[in-house]
Amino acid sequence: MADTPHLTIEDEFQDGFRIIRPAGKLETLTAKAFEAHLREAAGADSNSLLIDMTGVDYVTSFGLRSLLIITKQIAPGGRKLILFGVNPSVHEVLRISGFLKILTVADSREAALELVSQDPQKAG
Amino acid sequence: MPEAQLHLLVANDLSELSRIYEFIDQTAETCDLPDDTRRSIALVIEELFSNTVSYGYPSRTKDEIRITIECARDGVTIHLLDNAQTFDISEAPVLDLTNDNIDDMKVGGLGLFLVHQISRDIRHERTENGNSITIELDIERS
C-alpha cells in the first residue's frame, strides 16, 4: 500500500484479479506514487489492470499522464487499463481531455471483471 | 451568492499545493460555490501553479506567487501573479494523445489544454518581472 498526503492506494483481489483502489486526489503530488503502484502491478500480473475509481474525486493532468504512460506501457501485450466506478466530475475531465478514447471505462465492477476475463492472457 | 475577493500568497514550491487546496475550500465555503465549480477552480489553479513552478524558474530562484479568487454573481475570476519566466498561456496547446513518444507530450501541454477546455476566458499579460494571468469560469449550478 502506498500513501501520500492526498491519496491512499490499496489492492484487493476478486476472481483471481487484482483491483487497484486509489482514494483521494490524483494530482501533481500523488501521481508519481500512483504510477509506480500501477507499474508494479503491471509487472506482477499478466492481465489488464483493473482500477476502482470510486474513491477518486479529483484528477489533474499529472494523474492523466500517469494513466497514459501505463496504458502505453502495457498495450504491446494486448493489455489495457480498465477503470470503473468513475464519478461524474472525474468522467468529465476524462472526456474533455480525450482520455475516454484511450482508456477503457466500464459501467460497473462486474462489467470490468467481465472485460478482464476476456484478456488474451488471463490471470494465472 | 456572496460576492467576495480572497487572496493567498504562496512560495514557488509544489509543497504549497496543500495550502492552495485549503484556500480553495475556504473560498468555496465563503462564496457558497457548488462542488463542480470548486473542483474547476482547483483544477485551473493547480495546473497553472504546477506549470509555473515546474517550468517558470530555470535558475530555481525563490518567488512568491499571488493567487486571487473573486466570486461574482455570474462567475468566478482567478488571478495569478508571478515573477517567473514569461510564458503566454492564452493560446490553447494542441494535444496528440496518440503520440507514441510520451516524453514529447509535456505535462504542461496537457494541463494547459484542460485549463482551456474548462475556462470561459483566459488572458495573459506580461508584467515588468513576470506574468499576470486572469481566468474566468462560469458557475455551474445544477
Contacts between the chains, C-beta under 8 A, distances in Angstrom:
chain1	res1	chain2	res2	distance
A	5	B	18	6.5
A	6	B	18	7.8
A	6	B	21	7.8
A	25	B	21	7.9
A	27	B	17	7.3
A	27	B	46	6.2
A	28	B	14	5.9
A	28	B	17	6.0
A	28	B	46	6.2
A	28	B	50	4.6
A	29	B	14	6.4
A	29	B	15	7.9
A	29	B	17	5.8
A	57	B	39	7.7
A	58	B	39	6.1
A	58	B	42	6.7
A	58	B	43	7.6
A	60	B	43	6.0
A	60	B	46	5.4
A	60	B	47	6.2
A	60	B	50	7.7
A	60	B	111	6.9
A	60	B	114	7.5
A	61	B	47	5.9
A	61	B	107	5.8
A	61	B	110	4.1
A	61	B	111	3.8
A	61	B	113	7.8
A	61	B	114	5.7
A	62	B	50	7.1
A	62	B	107	6.1
A	62	B	111	7.8
A	64	B	110	6.2
A	65	B	102	7.6
A	65	B	105	7.6
A	65	B	107	5.7
A	65	B	110	6.1
A	68	B	97	6.8
A	68	B	102	6.5
A	68	B	105	7.8
A	69	B	102	5.5
A	72	B	100	7.0
A	72	B	102	6.2
A	89	B	35	7.6
A	89	B	36	6.1
A	89	B	39	5.3
A	93	B	43	7.3
A	93	B	114	6.9
A	96	B	114	6.8
A	96	B	117	4.2
A	96	B	118	6.8
A	97	B	95	7.7
A	97	B	110	6.9
A	97	B	113	6.9
A	97	B	114	5.9
A	97	B	117	7.4
A	98	B	95	6.6
A	98	B	97	5.4
A	99	B	97	7.2
A	101	B	97	7.2
A	102	B	97	5.6
A	102	B	98	7.8
